[in-house]
Amino acid sequence: MKLFLSVDMEGISGIVDTSYINPDSGVNYQRGRQFMTQDANAVIEAALEWGVKEIVVADSHNTMNNILWESLHPAARLIAGTPRDCSMVQGLDESFDAAMFIGYHTRQGIPGVLSHTMSGVIHNLYVNGRVVGEFGFNAIYAGLYQVPVCMVSGDNLIAVEASELIPGISTAIVKQAVSRTAALCLPREEATAELKQKTKAALSQLKTIAPLQTATPLEVAIEFSHAGQAELAAIVPGSHYETKSNTVSFRAADQVEMYKTMRAMLNLASGAEFF
């Protein structure tokens, strides 16, 4: 069996605010990297114990150079660094039997520890009319390769968001959200045990989890935080700019085009000044 792990940072055990996740200014960032690597290793160890033969880990936060390579379980291969055409799911294709999203968080505009969608410029992200966050967007990508996302880890609220999209998904809840920058966290040992137990449960129940089904071509719409961002995103050929809602939409033939076009718009929009 071949397993893909996309590992973000906001939903990692023990992480509650930006001091753990900001490579430039986070006073707890080095601790956050350790926590991230420990969570990944817990999942890897459980997967190997269950019988998985091949594991690929995609570092999926910020510059995507967060996981401590020298401390990562030697049975796993690491995809690190940026830019990557498909960012958080780079390397995922039809050769994988399953995917797990580790350290994920809720989408922009709803409660949850460090909730957002890809970047602060995105207010809402829609695929075929359905609002999604990073979990949903990446699960759609996996589903178009017929790869089921069988487990997610993070706080109690990403567990709800993921379960609404993928009924029966295993949810490793390592903290309870108190606010956007506070949480009741499991002790390290309990968090590790939760990750291991839910990893094995997910793999044992894999046949009951269907890949997330999405029709193609994909109709993608990005509602930006303000007009300046939308105006820059609309530079992308083939896009449509709805000025009343600061929304830029486009049609993608497949998952790779969906991801690359979203990233292009995001990068352009990020160059807009607020004032």
MOFEN-V682342 format. One line per field, one symbol per residue. psi: psi as a letter, one per 20 degrees, with the letter a starting at -180 (. if undefined). burial: I if it has 24 or more other ideal C-beta (glycine too) atoms within 12 Angstrom, else O. Layout:
psi->???
burial->???
This chain:
psi->qpppoooahhjqpiphaiiiiohgjohjghghhggghggghggggggghhjphppppopkpdiklgpngiiqpiiqqporrqqpgkdikpipaiiqhrqpopkrrrrpirqqokprogriipgqppplippqbhggghhggghijkppoiqqqbrhhhgggghhhnpiqpoooiqppgahkqqoqqqghhggggggghghgghhjhiioqqoppqqqpoppoorhrhhghgghihpqirpoohhjkppqrpphahghgghgghggggghiipqg.
burial->OIIIIIIIIIIIIIIIIIOIIOIOOOOOIOIIIIIIIIIIIIIIIIIIOIOIOOIIIIIIIIOIOIIIOOOIIOOIOIIIOOOIOIIIIIIIOOOIIIIIIIIIIIIIOIIIIIIIIIIOIIIIIIIIOIIIIIIIIIIIIIIIIOIIIIIIIIIIIIIIIIOIIIOOIIIIIIIOIOOOOOIOIIOOOOIIOIIIIIIIIIIOOIOOIOIIOIOOOIIIIIIIIOIOIIIIIIOIOOIOIOOOOIIIIIOIOOIIIIIIIIIIIIOIIOOIOOO
